[in-house]
Each structure stands twice: as C-alpha cells, then as structure tokens.
Amino acid sequence: MGIFGRKNDTETTATASVPAPAAAPETAALTGEYTIDPAHSTLGFVARHAMVTNVKGAFTDFTGTLHLDGTDPSKSTATLDITMDSIDTGNADRDGHLKSADFFKTDEFPTMTFRSTAAESLGGDDYRITGDLSILGVTKPISIDLEFNGAAKDPFGNERVGFEGKAEILRSEWGLTWNAALETGGVLVSDKIKLNFDISAIKQG
C-alpha cells in the first residue's frame, strides 16, 4: 500500500505527460488524521557503552500525529513531541545523568520535537520520511526508514495503522558532546546513536 508517495524523478517531455496512477481503494481509505497511541508505541534508542556493550533506553511520555493522504501521498506528514524527563534506561542514576547539564539539560530544554518535511516510497511496504529533529535548541534534518505494518480495526472500534522505523544520528551534531576517555582507549559513550520506533496510531473522527 502506498502511504507515503515516491518522488517522481521522471523527466517531463515536450510531447506528452504521463498521468499519475490512481490510488488503490484500500490505500485511499486510509486517508485521514491519526493520533499516535503511546500505550502501544515505543520510541527507543541504543548507545554503545564503554566500547563493548549496548545500552538501550526509551522515552515514555510523548504525543504525536500523522496525516495520511492516500490520494496524494506526498501530502502525508508526521509530528512528535517528546518529554525529555521521561527518558528511561532502567537505571535511575544513569537517567539522572542523562537529564543533567552534561546531556539533555531537561530543565532548560524539556521537549524534543520532530516535524516531517518530505516522504517517499522505497518499494513494497518500505518508506523513508525526512524531517527536522530539534534537541537542545538545535534543529537538524534526519531521515527515518519505515516499514508499514498494515491497518486494522481493534476490538474497541478504533481504526489503527502501524509502522516500524529506524534511524542513526551523531549526537554531537545536536551539541551532545559529553564523554569520558577509557584507560584502554576509546570513550565511554558512542557518538552514534541508533533510534528505533514502533508506532501504533488511531484514526480520528
């Protein structure tokens, strides 16, 4: 199903234009406004620790919306607002350090945001959405690879869509530069951070 449109890179000729294919009925039916359901969604991340292991974490307090346009998928959009104080790595001391001035400065910058700017189909159920990620008052573009998991009506009558996504960023590009050198070489926390998303969204009205 084509949720997000693929950019048309076909050259326009002087003699003819090719009409865009009609949206499939099942795709067109998905058109609408959706609210991300945080109780059935995960916004996670993975960081390399001490060069030898991965530490996983998530943000547990967030809101988000999707606008899906099955007739003109290029108009589909996504937003996320994430409460930085909700970071959870399973260790209270580590979470406190991440909230401090060494990392996220949550007292000064309580929210991380994402606003999409473009989207495209990669074929099949694979898509890529590009947008602006703002952390610590710094805004940089990122691209998120998504897999569309389908649509269904749950037992309570909610129409849902699901996506899984992943991306990689360098935290230093957003001013997250704190680190500590290891005696054996290398650093305590990797610059590269892997992001992973598991999104369930409910159609509104």
Disulfide bonds with the S-S distance in Angstrom:
none
